[in-house]
């Protein structure tokens, strides 16, 4: 919509979505614990159930049920749209093969990380490509909505610096998340289903964590600690590797979005 005058329901829905985003950030990021010691994200995923992410997902389900939003995309993908994920699917398989070659962690860790990334995939996709995007679409045209959602999704990842203690790495992660987030947005728009993005998001995070937690990566980490006197010195080139990895996602997303539908798919919600 582009009219200056907005229906009360549209304004109310965006206000509720933004308030939900603030609450979601508080539960997800700060609910992970901001103690005196920093912790890596892969360690959070491997040391136990991510209760904060689970709580954030429950929060979203509660808000959706309360507001009666029926247009978020909780439906099966449109026929023939599974072929849309051929490129990210190949990348996920290649990353999993690399994790296997480097030495997978214990089976229990593999399953725990998968469970936690499923929680993350559900929570983040519902929050950004679901709740926030649909609220913005009632007030903005397609591309402004896409850019706001993609930028917000990336910006939230900067807050991981509070957990890891490295805002430089968090900034790189934010840019990488924006690139992959644009692909997930394209998948939702072209496939008409939020579930497809949830599964793809979860699998991407899963294989990425498996690579970092592999025995080969752990050995390299110990070597870096030993050579740095207990500290890990990260070279600038190492920070660029995640960006190079997600570059195909960005380019493929732009290619998919050239045919993105202007109108949101699915029924509109009954309430604002």
N, C-alpha and C positions, 0 to 999 in steps of 0.2 A: 504494500500500500504506500501511496505517496501523498495522500491528502493531508492538509495541515491539521484539520479537526480529526481527532481520534475517538473511537468509541470507548466508553468507560471500561468495557471488558478487555480491550486490547492493552490499555495502559495498566490495568490491574494485573493482567497476566505477566507483562514484562517486569513489573515491580515484584511480583511473587517470585519470578524466575531469578531475578538478581538477588533477592533476599535469600533464596535457596542456595545460590552460588556462594554467598558469603558464609552461610552455615556449613555448606559442604566443604569449603576450604578449611574452616576451623576444625571440623571433625577429621578430615582426611590428613591434612598436613600437620597441624598442631596436635592432633590426637595420637600421632606416632611417637610423641615424646620429644621434648627439646631439652634434654639433659645437658650436663657439663661435657659429656663425651659425644663426639660425633660418630656417625654410623653410616656405612655405605648402603645404598638402596638394595643391592643384591643380598646383603646380610639381613636386612629387614624381611625380604621375601623368603629367605631360607631358614630363619630361626624359629618361626612359628606362624600361626594363623594371623593374618593382617586384620585384627579386630577393628581397627579404625576404619579401614576400607569397607569392611562388612557393615559397620555402623552407618557409614556414609551412604551405602546402597540402600539400607533400610530407611534412612531419612528420605531418599529420593522416592522410594516406593510409597511412603506415607504421604508425601506432598502430592504425588501424581493421583493417588486414590482420593485424597481430600479435594483436589481441584477438578477431578473428573476429566483429565486430559486423555483423549482417545486418539490423538493424531501423532504420536511420537514415533511410530514405525514398528510397533511390536507385532510384526506379521512375518510370514515366510517371504523370502525374496521372490520377486517377480520371475516367471518362467524364463529361463535362458540367461539370467543375470549372474549365475555363479561363474561364468566364464570371465566376468569382469576382474576377478581377483587372480588371474593367471600369473601376472608379473609378481605381485607381492607373495603369492603362493610359492613361486619358484625361489624367491629370496628367502622365505622362511625355511624351505627345504634345504637350501644351500647352507644357511646358518646352522640348522640342526646338524647337518653333516659335518660342519666344522667343529661343532661342540662334541660330536661323537669322536672325531679324529683327535681332538685335544684331550679327551678323557672325561666322560660324563661324571658328575658327582653321584653320590649314593642314590639308589632308586627312591628311597624315602624323600630325599631332598628334591629330586626331579618332580615327584608327585606333589609335594608341598608347594613348590614354586609354581607349578601349573595351576593348582587351586587358587593361590593368591593372585596370579595374573588374570585368572577368570574373574575374580572379584574386582580387580582393577579395571579390566576391560568393560565389565558391566557398569561400574560406577562412573567412570569417566565418559563413556559413550552416552549413557543416559543423561548425564549432567550437561554435556556440551552439545553433542549432535542431536540430542533429544530435547530436553527441557529448554535450554537456552536458545537453540536454533529456532525451534518452533515459535517461541515467544517473540524473537526478533523478526521472524517472517511475517508476523501480523502487523508489523510497523514499517518494515524496510523491504526493499527489493532483494532479489536473490543474492547478487554478489556482495553488497554491503553486509548482509547477514552472514555469508560465508566468511568474509574477512574478519568480522568482529569475533565470530566463534573461533576461527583458527588462531587469531592473535591472542585471544583470552586463554585458549587451551595451552599455547606455548608459554605465555607469561606465567601461568600458574606453576609451571615446572621450575621457574627461577626460585620459588620458595623452598625447593629441595636443598638449596644451599644452607638453610638453617639446620638441616639434618646432617648433611655430609661435611659441612664446614668449608666447602669449595664452591664459591659463587661463580668462578670462571667455568668450572665443569657444568654447573647448573645452567649457565647461560647457553652453553653449547647444547645441552640437553633440551633447552627451551626451543632453540632454533630447529633441532632435529624433530622435536615433537610437533612443531608447527608444520613441517614438511609432511610427516606421516599423517598428521591430523587432517591436512587438506585431502589426502588420498582417502581417508576414512569418510570424510564429508562427501567426496565424489561417489564412493561406494553406496552410501545411504541414499543419495539423490538418484543415482542410476538404478540401484537395486530395489529401492522402495522399502528397505528393511533395516531396522537398527540391529537386529540379531547378527546379520552378516558382518557388520562393523565390530560388534562386540567380540565375536569369535576371532576375527582377523587381528584385532588389537591385542587380545589375550595371547594368541600364538606368537605374535611378533615379540612381545615383552618376554614371553617364556623362553624362546630360543636365545634372545639377547642375554638374559640372565644366566642361562646354561653355559654360554660361552665364557662369561666372566667367572662363573663358579667352577669351570672345568679344571681338571688337575693341571693341565698345561698352563692355564692362566694363573692358577695359584702359585705354581713354581716360579713363574716370571715375577709375580708380585713379591714373593720372598726374596728373589734376587735383587729387585729394585730397592727393597727395604735394607738389605744388607749393604748394598753399594752406597746407599744414601745415609748411612748411619742411623737407620731406624725410620727415616722419613722417605716418602715416596716423591720423587721428582718426576713430574709429568712434562714431557716434551710438547711443544706446540703442535707438532705433527700428529701426536697421539690424540689431541683434542679435535683434530680435523677428520679423523677416521669415521666417527659417527655421522658427520655431515656428508661425507662421501657415500656412506652406506645408504642414507635416506634420499640422496639426490634422484635415483630412479623413481622413488615414490612421488616426489614433487613433480617431475616431468610427466609421469603417467597420470597423475591427478589432473594436471592442466589439460592433458589430452582428453580425459574422460569428461571433464567439465565443459568442454566445448559444446556438448550436447545435453547439458544438464537442463531439466525441465524448470521453467520459471515458476510454475505453480507448485506448492507443496503437495506431495502425494498423500493420499489417505484422507479420512474424514476429519473435519475440524472438531475441536473439543466443544463440549456442551457448555462449559463454564470458562470464565477467564482466569 
